[in-house]
Amino acid sequence: MAPRDLLRLVRTVEGGAVSLKATSWAWEIPTKEIGMTNKFVLLALADYADKDGVCYPSQATLGDKVDLSERSIRTALEALE
């Protein structure tokens, strides 16, 4: 499953603990495939996902969560698209 499928996965989950399911899925993606920085950003996004697969954390919020600059966050988001 590709990282860009995260929202599709989260949208298929009904009920509670959506973030936990998305986060568990993100952990299963081999770091070798997407890189460490991208994985941390993906995990942060999965952490914010709601039951509809929607999350809108700012780049600053993501940066604070994973201790990266906003520029690094933008680069990771572009890679994950």
N, C-alpha and C positions, 0 to 999 in steps of 0.2 A: 504494500500500500504506500503510495507516495504522500509526502507531507501535505501537498495541496488538497488531499482528500480528507483532511481533518474536519472541515466544516460539513462535508457530506456525511461522515461518520457520526458526528455529534447530532446532526439533524435526524438521524434514524433512531436515536435513543429516546425512549419515552420515560418520563418520570424523573426521579431524583438522581443524585450523584452523577450527573452528566460530566461535570468537570473531572471527576475521578476516572471515569471511563476514558475520556479524551486524554487525560494525563497518562493513564496506563498504556494506552495505544501509542502515544508519543515516545514513551520509554522503550517500546519494542523496536522502534526504528533504529537500525544500526548507525552508530555515530559515524562510522566510516563512510556511509552513504551521503550524509548531509553535513558533516562537520560539527565540531563541538559548539561553536558559537550559534550556528543555526539551530542546533538541537535545544540549547538553552532557551532561545527565543520561542521555538515551537512549544516547549514545555510551559513557558510563561503564558503563551496564548491559550493553550489547552486549559490552564488553570483559571482563566477568565471566561471561558466559554459557558454560555447558559444552555438551557434545554433546547433552544432553537438553533444552536450552533453559532450564535452571534456573540461577538466580543469586540469592544471598541476601546481597549486601553490605549492611552496616548503613547507615543514613542518615549516620552520622558518616563512614564509609569513603567513601561517595559524595561527601560534602561536602569531604573532604580531597582527593579526586582532582580535583574540578572547582573547588575553591576557593570553595565556597558554604556558607552556613549550613544547619543541619539544617532550619530552617523553610523555606528556599528549596527544599531537596530535597523536602520533603513536598509543597509546592505543585506542583512539577514532576511528581512521581509521580502526584498526583491528576489533573493535566492529561493525562498520558499514558495513563491507564487507559481 
